[in-house]
Amino acid sequence: MVDIGLGANTMSFTAFHNAFHTMEDGGVDFARRMEQTFALLKQDKKNLAVKARYHDEVPDHLSQCTFINRDILVCDNVGTNWVYVSPSPESR
């Protein structure tokens, strides 16, 4: 999602977890469904204006956050997911 410029549109881990179990319990191949969804999102991104930010809220506490790698920090308070990406070396 970050690679295609949709980091502000990611679902929270809680929503992802619930979607996974709901789909799998319903006989849907979750991985295949996510591949199809990602392909559609990439197409939409080419044609639709997408905001870089939807609100000014921030996580309440760092305990809601975890590093994905040294450049990406993700925070989740169940209802909202934040993706923070370190600026590229060229833009620092």
Salt bridges, closest charged atoms under 4 A:
ASP56 OD1 - ARG53 NH1 3.87
